[in-house]
């Protein structure tokens, strides 16, 4: 029986757990006005990256400037009065109660001036974080209030970014044994097809309780997201790498067969006969499967052609490369064959 053969090899094999995850912004802030008034300036473009302290918008400062000037003038007047009362008190011209009243008035005026200064500063709305602004929620000319439910804009921090994913609760002990979030476990974010790695990060948080309704544990990983391949709200496959098995025994995944008694593989013995051998398989990575028991490095196994084999059958081995290079046989020179045709004879 012709079969495609391969070798049992030894390679380093990652041991990982897969879970479905959702990308979340590292920080999300809805920017609100902290004072009431007319919005007179918008200083950002939608989708723009901003830094902490960048001016985003301005609320009409005129009424707050007037209130501050008035409070500052009153504070100056009360300060002068306090100095005069202090001089009179030193000469016992006024009662102690009058002096104490002057002190209280001066402190009250100073506090009022500071409060007016704070409100004036709040007229300039600045970014509290580094991030990217979204769609503008309020246009210039609208009246905004500190109590508004909707803000002016939402800022999301994309560098770094987080992925929240879940694993079955039976995997929790394996994660904790490997070090959990404190062990710096690597996490890969893959696309929905599990074929393309979007970014590499590290486990940051293992949640402090198991969700009893789903029997899962929630984990969070942090990614640098330098190329912005991860976007808030995106669904990804998160792959948590627990450890790497050194010199693991691996075979092509197509070698593994399943039957009523479990998994098995056809091994080609030195006398070129096929042996059906039970195996115990572990992790599968791409087209390689790790074998826990049943095979030894260097043994020949059947990669393709198992369907026509029986235990003890003699086989003719072909490598995968030879199978790819094989071409169907046919006439080497069709024109030559045509030339050998007999010409019709004249009668």
C-alpha positions as CSV (number, residue, x, y, z in Angstrom):
1,X,0.0,0.0,0.0
2,X,1.5,3.4,-0.9
3,X,1.3,5.9,1.9
4,X,2.7,9.3,2.8
5,X,5.1,9.0,5.7
6,X,6.4,11.4,8.3
7,X,8.8,11.4,11.3
8,X,8.0,11.7,15.0
9,X,10.0,14.7,16.1
10,X,11.0,16.6,19.3
11,X,10.2,20.3,19.5
12,X,9.4,23.0,22.1
13,X,5.6,23.1,22.3
14,X,3.6,25.9,24.1
15,X,1.0,24.9,26.5
16,X,-1.9,27.3,26.3
17,X,-5.5,28.0,27.1
18,X,-7.9,29.6,24.6
19,X,-10.8,31.9,25.5
20,X,-13.1,34.3,23.7
21,X,-12.3,38.0,24.6
22,X,-13.4,41.5,24.0
23,X,-11.1,44.5,23.5
24,X,-11.6,47.3,26.0
25,X,-10.0,50.7,26.2
26,X,-7.4,51.0,28.9
27,X,-9.2,54.1,30.2
28,X,-12.4,55.7,29.0
29,X,-13.5,59.2,30.0
30,X,-16.7,61.0,29.1
31,X,-15.8,64.7,29.2
32,X,-18.4,66.9,30.9
33,X,-18.6,70.6,31.7
34,X,-18.2,71.4,35.4
35,X,-20.0,74.7,35.0
36,X,-23.1,75.9,33.3
37,X,-22.9,78.2,30.3
38,X,-22.7,78.6,26.5
39,X,-20.2,76.5,24.7
40,X,-18.1,79.0,22.7
41,X,-15.2,76.9,21.5
42,X,-14.5,73.3,20.4
43,X,-10.7,72.9,20.1
44,X,-10.5,69.3,18.8
45,X,-11.2,67.3,15.7
46,X,-13.2,64.1,15.8
47,X,-10.8,61.1,15.9
48,X,-7.8,63.3,17.0
49,X,-5.2,62.0,19.5
50,X,-4.9,64.3,22.5
51,X,-2.6,64.5,25.5
52,X,-3.4,65.1,29.1
53,X,-4.0,68.8,29.7
54,X,-4.9,69.7,26.0
55,X,-7.6,72.3,25.7
56,X,-10.8,70.6,24.3
57,X,-13.5,73.2,24.7
58,X,-14.3,76.5,26.3
59,X,-17.5,77.6,28.2
60,X,-18.3,81.3,28.1
61,X,-16.1,82.7,30.9
62,X,-17.5,86.2,31.1
63,X,-19.9,85.7,34.0
64,X,-17.4,83.7,35.9
65,X,-14.7,86.3,35.3
66,X,-17.0,88.9,36.7
67,X,-17.8,86.8,39.8
68,X,-14.1,86.2,40.4
69,X,-13.2,89.9,40.1
70,X,-16.0,90.8,42.5
71,X,-14.9,88.2,45.0
72,X,-11.3,89.2,44.7
73,X,-12.2,92.9,45.4
74,X,-14.3,91.9,48.5
75,X,-11.4,89.8,49.7
76,X,-9.0,92.8,49.3
77,X,-11.4,95.1,51.2
78,X,-11.9,92.6,54.1
79,X,-8.1,92.2,54.3
80,X,-7.6,95.9,54.7
81,X,-10.4,96.0,57.3
82,X,-8.7,93.2,59.2
83,X,-5.4,95.0,59.3
84,X,-7.2,98.1,60.7
85,X,-9.0,96.1,63.3
86,X,-5.8,94.4,64.3
87,X,-4.2,97.7,65.0
88,X,-7.2,98.9,67.0
89,X,-7.3,95.7,69.0
90,X,-3.6,96.0,69.8
91,X,-4.4,99.4,71.5
92,X,-7.5,97.9,73.2
93,X,-9.8,100.3,71.3
94,X,-12.2,97.6,70.1
95,X,-13.5,94.5,71.7
96,X,-12.1,91.0,71.0
97,X,-15.4,90.0,69.4
98,X,-15.1,92.8,66.8
99,X,-11.6,91.6,65.9
100,X,-12.7,88.0,65.6
101,X,-15.5,89.1,63.3
102,X,-13.0,90.8,61.0
103,X,-10.8,87.7,60.9
104,X,-13.8,85.6,60.0
105,X,-14.9,88.0,57.2
106,X,-11.4,88.1,55.7
107,X,-11.2,84.3,55.7
108,X,-14.7,84.0,54.2
109,X,-13.9,86.5,51.4
110,X,-10.6,84.7,50.6
111,X,-12.5,81.4,50.3
112,X,-15.1,82.9,48.0
113,X,-12.4,84.3,45.8
114,X,-10.7,80.9,45.5
115,X,-14.1,79.3,44.7
116,X,-14.7,81.9,42.0
117,X,-11.2,81.2,40.6
118,X,-12.0,77.5,40.4
119,X,-15.2,78.1,38.5
120,X,-13.4,80.4,36.1
121,X,-10.7,77.7,35.5
122,X,-13.5,75.1,34.8
123,X,-14.6,77.2,31.8
124,X,-11.5,75.8,30.1
125,X,-12.3,72.1,29.6
126,X,-9.1,70.0,29.3
127,X,-8.3,66.4,28.5
128,X,-7.8,64.3,31.7
129,X,-6.0,61.5,29.9
130,X,-3.9,60.6,26.8
131,X,-6.2,59.1,24.2
132,X,-8.3,59.5,21.1
133,X,-11.5,61.6,21.0
134,X,-14.6,60.1,19.4
135,X,-17.6,61.8,17.8
136,X,-18.5,65.2,19.1
137,X,-21.6,65.0,21.2
138,X,-22.3,68.8,21.6
139,X,-21.9,71.6,19.0
140,X,-20.7,75.2,19.7
141,X,-23.5,77.5,20.8
142,X,-25.3,75.0,22.9
143,X,-25.9,75.6,26.6
144,X,-24.1,73.0,28.7
145,X,-24.7,72.2,32.4
146,X,-22.7,70.4,35.0
147,X,-25.7,68.1,35.6
148,X,-26.0,67.0,31.9
149,X,-26.2,63.2,31.3
150,X,-24.4,63.4,28.0
151,X,-20.9,64.8,27.9
152,X,-19.1,66.8,25.2
153,X,-17.0,63.9,23.9
154,X,-15.7,60.5,24.9
155,X,-11.9,59.9,25.1
156,X,-10.5,56.3,24.9
157,X,-7.0,55.4,25.7
158,X,-5.7,53.0,23.0
159,X,-2.0,52.7,24.0
160,X,-1.9,50.4,25.9
161,X,-5.2,48.5,25.5
162,X,-6.9,45.7,27.4
163,X,-8.6,42.4,26.4
164,X,-11.1,40.8,28.8
165,X,-11.6,37.1,28.3
166,X,-13.1,34.1,30.1
167,X,-11.9,30.6,30.8
168,X,-13.7,27.6,32.3
169,X,-13.4,27.5,36.1
170,X,-11.5,24.2,35.9
171,X,-8.6,26.1,34.3
172,X,-8.3,28.5,37.3
173,X,-5.9,26.4,39.3
174,X,-3.6,25.9,36.2
175,X,-3.4,29.7,35.8
176,X,-2.7,30.3,39.5
177,X,-0.1,27.5,39.6
178,X,1.7,29.1,36.6
179,X,1.9,32.4,38.5
180,X,-1.3,34.1,37.5
181,X,-1.1,37.8,36.8
182,X,2.0,38.1,39.0
183,X,3.9,35.6,36.8
184,X,3.9,37.7,33.7
185,X,2.1,35.1,31.7
186,X,2.1,35.9,28.0
187,X,-1.2,36.3,26.1
188,X,-1.7,36.5,22.4
189,X,-4.7,38.2,20.8
190,X,-5.8,36.4,17.6
191,X,-8.4,37.2,15.0
192,X,-11.7,35.4,14.9
193,X,-10.3,32.7,12.6
194,X,-7.6,31.9,15.1
195,X,-5.0,32.2,12.3
196,X,-3.5,35.7,12.6
197,X,-1.8,37.1,15.7
198,X,-2.9,40.7,16.2
199,X,-0.7,41.6,19.2
200,X,1.3,40.1,22.1
201,X,0.7,41.1,25.7
202,X,0.7,39.9,29.3
203,X,-1.9,38.8,31.8
204,X,-2.7,41.7,34.2
205,X,-5.7,40.6,36.3
206,X,-7.4,37.4,37.4
207,X,-10.9,38.2,38.7
208,X,-11.5,37.6,42.4
209,X,-14.6,35.4,41.9
210,X,-16.1,32.8,39.6
211,X,-19.3,33.6,37.7
212,X,-21.7,31.0,39.0
213,X,-24.2,31.4,36.2
214,X,-21.6,30.5,33.5
215,X,-19.0,28.6,35.5
216,X,-16.2,30.8,34.1
217,X,-13.5,33.0,35.5
218,X,-12.8,36.5,34.0
219,X,-9.2,37.6,33.1
220,X,-7.7,40.8,31.7
221,X,-4.6,41.1,29.6
222,X,-2.7,44.3,28.6
223,X,-1.4,44.8,25.1
224,X,0.9,47.7,23.8
225,X,-1.3,47.9,20.6
226,X,1.4,49.8,18.7
227,X,-0.2,49.1,15.3
228,X,-3.8,49.8,16.5
229,X,-4.9,46.3,15.4
230,X,-7.0,46.1,18.6
231,X,-10.0,48.4,18.8
232,X,-12.4,48.8,21.7
233,X,-15.4,46.5,21.3
234,X,-13.7,44.1,18.9
235,X,-14.1,40.3,19.6
236,X,-10.8,38.4,19.6
237,X,-9.5,35.0,20.6
238,X,-7.2,35.3,23.6
239,X,-4.5,32.6,24.0
240,X,-2.9,32.4,27.4
241,X,0.4,30.6,27.4
242,X,1.0,28.8,30.6
243,X,4.4,27.3,29.9
244,X,6.5,25.8,27.1
245,X,7.1,22.1,27.0
246,X,10.8,21.5,26.1
247,X,11.6,18.7,23.7
248,X,8.0,17.6,23.4
249,X,7.2,14.7,21.1
250,X,5.2,16.1,18.2
251,X,3.6,14.6,15.0
252,X,1.7,16.2,12.1
253,X,-2.0,16.5,13.2
254,X,-3.2,14.4,10.3
255,X,-1.4,11.4,11.8
256,X,-3.9,11.3,14.7
257,X,-6.8,8.9,14.0
258,X,-9.8,8.3,16.2
259,X,-11.7,5.1,16.7
260,X,-13.9,3.3,19.2
261,X,-11.0,2.7,21.5
262,X,-9.7,6.3,21.4
263,X,-6.9,8.0,19.4
264,X,-4.3,6.0,17.5
265,X,-1.7,6.3,14.8
266,X,-0.3,4.0,12.2
267,X,3.4,3.4,12.8
268,X,5.6,2.0,10.0
269,X,7.9,-0.7,11.5
270,X,11.4,-1.4,10.2
271,X,10.0,-4.4,8.1
272,X,7.8,-1.9,6.3
273,X,4.6,-3.1,7.8
274,X,1.9,-0.9,9.5
275,X,1.2,-1.1,13.2
276,X,-1.9,0.5,14.6
277,X,-0.7,1.9,18.0
278,X,-2.9,3.7,20.6
279,X,-1.5,7.1,21.5
280,X,-2.4,9.8,24.1
281,X,-2.4,13.3,22.5
282,X,-2.1,16.7,24.2
283,X,-1.9,20.2,22.9
284,X,-2.4,21.0,19.2
285,X,-0.7,24.0,17.7
286,X,-1.3,24.8,14.0
287,X,-0.7,21.5,12.2
288,X,1.4,19.9,14.9
289,X,0.0,17.7,17.8
290,X,1.9,16.9,20.9
291,X,1.9,13.2,21.9
292,X,1.9,12.4,25.7
293,X,2.4,8.7,25.3
294,X,2.7,6.0,22.6
295,X,5.4,7.2,20.2
296,X,9.1,7.8,20.3
297,X,11.2,10.3,18.4
298,X,12.5,9.1,15.0
299,X,9.7,6.6,14.4
300,X,8.0,6.7,11.0
301,X,4.2,7.3,11.0
302,X,1.6,7.5,8.3
303,X,0.6,11.0,7.5
304,X,-1.8,10.2,4.6
305,X,-3.4,7.1,3.3
306,X,-4.6,5.5,6.6
307,X,-8.1,4.8,5.2
308,X,-6.8,1.8,3.1
309,X,-4.5,0.4,5.8
310,X,-5.0,-2.7,8.0
311,X,-2.7,-3.7,10.8
312,X,0.2,-5.7,9.4
313,X,-0.2,-4.5,5.9
314,X,3.0,-3.9,3.9
315,X,3.5,-0.2,2.9
316,X,5.5,1.7,0.4
317,X,6.6,5.0,1.9
318,X,6.4,8.4,0.1
319,X,7.5,11.6,1.7
320,X,5.1,14.7,1.6
321,X,7.6,16.4,-0.7
322,X,7.7,13.5,-3.2
323,X,3.9,13.4,-3.2
324,X,3.8,17.2,-4.1
325,X,6.4,16.8,-6.8
326,X,4.7,13.7,-8.4
327,X,3.1,14.3,-11.8
328,X,0.6,12.1,-13.6
329,X,2.3,9.8,-16.2
330,X,1.3,10.0,-19.9
331,X,2.7,10.1,-23.3
332,X,6.1,11.8,-23.2
333,X,5.9,13.2,-26.8
334,X,2.4,13.4,-28.2
335,X,3.7,14.7,-31.5
336,X,5.9,11.6,-31.9
337,X,2.9,9.4,-31.4
338,X,1.0,11.3,-34.0
339,X,3.9,10.8,-36.3
340,X,3.7,7.0,-36.1
341,X,0.2,6.9,-37.5
342,X,-0.1,5.1,-40.8
343,X,-0.7,7.2,-43.8
344,X,-3.7,6.2,-45.9
345,X,-2.7,4.2,-49.1
346,X,-3.8,5.1,-52.5
347,X,-6.0,2.7,-54.2
